[in-house]
Amino acid sequence: MLYALKMHKSSQQSLGPNEQASSALPERRIVLKFGSRLLTGDRAELDPERMASVARAVAAEPKTEAVIVSSGAIAAGFKTLGHASPPKRIQDRQAAAAVGQGRLMSLWDDAFRAVGLKVAQVLLTNDCLTDRRRYVAASRALSTLLEAGVVPIVNENDTVSVDEIVVGDNDNLAAATATLVDADVLALLTDVPGVMTGDPTGDPASQVIPEAASADELRQYCFQKKSIESKGGMITKLEAAERAGQFGIPTMIASGLDEDVLAAIVRGERAGTVISAAERPLGARRHWMAMQMNLTGALVVDDGAVAAIRQRASLLPRGVVRVEGRFRRGDLISVIDSQGVEHARGIVRFDDRDVERIRGLHTREVKEALGAGHGHVVMRPDRMVLVGEEGEG
């Protein structure tokens, strides 16, 4: 069974003090991601039979709790607004998503009701993931739905998404969802059998790569999607696999067109390309920090500060050279060098305006500038994760 690849350790499950989402784990918990291209095929609109095949596979395995990450809202709504094809302008895509989201959920509801299961809609944006309290709340809500026997249908809230809050693609949203529910496996379903040795559209001799120790091993085999319905591609799937792997969750990239393959995945069998999880996964809080995208703030630090944080020291005001973006005390922000290279990210202990006032100052000067009650550490090592590291507990 593929699920043996994921070891459920208490330190990995923990969301932190008073943040536990669920006291018991199911026998199997899986996140299944379906892109627009897979759900529409050549129809340019949602195919109810494709969706019904997913419901049949999930219903056939009562010991498996499934979460569906589903694209398709724009595909379901653009024709109603008079567009001949999926629109490119952001406002047109938002409007199409608003029209199509109801139809998308109606089709999923029909598909699962036919096999005796209930569904629930869960719409997320990036700020649901970057704000720790909202992240924990989403985790609890999803776990409660699963424990009640409901199948969550997760999608990005395209109607209100703007650059600051957009996740960007449903592959990475699926990786985030997998960590939210502490899944045993992340399955990224696509219209090819897995990661191929060559471009299957031009190389009939290309073959599926059955397994890889990490996503990095497969990057040379990426062939970008050309479909206008699809925002992702193999590159984003490998990004998602890397993010899930840091939390100890293996990823499968496999065909969602074959109902037998889909059924095997839900049963816990291997299919397509299996990407192993990290041998020493990050702890839950540090993984949350590592996986976030589109952070709104950053601190530019000098070389001395980079060396210090690499040695697990605190980030002090005297090492901060410049403040970028806007943030508040308690926000997750990046720590970068003068060349723009990110070295760490963590929970900042001051608002951006206060960091601007104290940057470059020594401890005594910080107290004089802000008062004795404010502290003098900008970011503590226990609330920080180094970029690219593995194995933080």
URFENUR-V695863 format. One record per backbone hydrogen bond with DSSP energy under -1.0 kcal/mol. CO is the residue of the C=O (numbers start at 1). NH is the residue of the N-H. E is the energy in kcal/mol with one decimal. If there is no record, write none. Layout:
BEGIN
co,nh,e
CO,NH,E
CO,NH,E
END
This chain:
BEGIN
co,nh,e
1,4,-1.2
2,5,-2.4
3,6,-1.4
7,9,-1.2
9,13,-2.0
10,14,-1.7
16,19,-2.1
28,65,-2.7
29,184,-3.2
29,185,-1.0
30,67,-2.2
31,187,-3.1
32,69,-3.0
33,189,-2.1
34,71,-2.4
35,39,-1.7
36,40,-1.5
37,41,-2.5
39,47,-2.7
40,43,-1.9
47,51,-1.6
48,52,-2.3
49,53,-1.9
50,54,-1.3
51,55,-1.9
52,56,-2.3
53,57,-1.8
54,58,-2.3
55,59,-2.6
56,60,-1.5
58,61,-1.4
61,64,-2.0
63,28,-1.1
65,30,-2.8
67,32,-3.1
68,154,-3.5
69,34,-2.8
72,76,-2.0
74,78,-2.0
78,83,-2.0
79,82,-1.7
89,93,-2.3
90,94,-2.5
91,95,-2.0
92,96,-2.4
93,97,-2.4
94,98,-2.1
95,99,-2.1
96,100,-2.8
97,101,-2.3
100,104,-2.9
101,105,-2.2
102,106,-2.1
103,107,-2.3
104,108,-2.0
105,109,-2.8
106,110,-2.4
107,111,-2.3
108,112,-2.4
109,113,-2.5
110,114,-1.6
112,117,-2.9
113,116,-1.5
118,151,-2.9
120,153,-3.4
122,155,-2.0
124,157,-2.7
125,128,-1.7
126,129,-1.3
126,130,-2.1
127,131,-1.2
131,135,-2.5
132,136,-2.4
133,137,-2.1
134,138,-2.5
135,139,-2.2
136,140,-2.4
137,141,-2.3
138,142,-2.5
139,143,-2.3
140,144,-2.4
141,145,-2.1
142,146,-2.3
143,147,-2.5
144,148,-1.2
145,150,-2.5
146,149,-1.8
151,120,-1.7
152,68,-2.6
153,122,-2.6
154,70,-2.5
155,124,-2.2
156,158,-2.2
157,160,-1.1
162,165,-1.5
162,166,-1.7
165,126,-4.2
169,173,-1.5
170,174,-1.8
171,175,-1.8
172,176,-2.2
173,177,-2.4
174,178,-2.4
175,179,-1.6
176,180,-2.0
177,181,-1.9
178,183,-2.8
185,31,-1.9
186,252,-2.8
187,33,-2.7
188,254,-1.4
190,256,-2.8
195,209,-3.0
199,202,-1.7
199,203,-2.1
203,206,-1.9
207,197,-2.2
210,274,-2.3
212,276,-2.5
215,218,-1.8
218,221,-2.1
219,222,-1.5
233,237,-1.7
234,238,-2.1
235,239,-1.9
236,240,-2.4
237,241,-2.3
238,242,-2.2
239,243,-2.1
240,244,-2.7
241,245,-2.5
242,246,-1.5
244,247,-1.3
244,249,-2.1
245,248,-1.5
245,278,-2.2
246,282,-2.9
250,186,-2.3
251,275,-3.4
252,188,-3.1
253,273,-2.6
254,190,-2.5
258,262,-2.3
259,263,-2.4
260,264,-2.1
261,265,-2.2
262,266,-2.1
263,267,-1.7
264,269,-2.7
265,268,-1.2
268,2,-2.6
273,253,-2.5
274,212,-2.2
275,251,-2.3
280,391,-1.5
283,287,-2.8
284,288,-2.4
285,289,-1.9
286,290,-2.5
287,291,-2.3
297,334,-2.0
298,324,-2.9
299,336,-2.7
300,321,-3.3
300,322,-1.7
302,306,-1.9
303,307,-2.3
304,308,-1.9
305,309,-2.5
306,310,-1.8
308,313,-2.3
309,312,-1.6
315,378,-2.0
315,379,-1.4
316,319,-1.7
317,320,-1.8
317,360,-3.3
319,302,-2.2
322,300,-2.8
324,298,-2.5
327,352,-2.1
328,331,-2.3
331,348,-2.3
333,346,-2.1
334,299,-2.3
335,343,-2.9
335,344,-1.5
336,301,-2.8
337,340,-2.0
341,337,-1.9
343,387,-2.0
344,335,-3.0
345,385,-2.7
346,333,-2.4
348,330,-3.1
351,355,-2.2
352,356,-2.1
353,357,-1.4
354,358,-1.6
355,359,-1.7
358,361,-2.2
362,366,-2.1
363,367,-2.0
364,368,-1.5
365,369,-1.9
366,370,-2.7
367,371,-2.0
371,374,-1.3
378,349,-2.3
379,315,-2.8
380,383,-1.5
381,384,-1.2
383,347,-2.3
385,345,-1.8
386,389,-1.5
392,283,-1.8
END
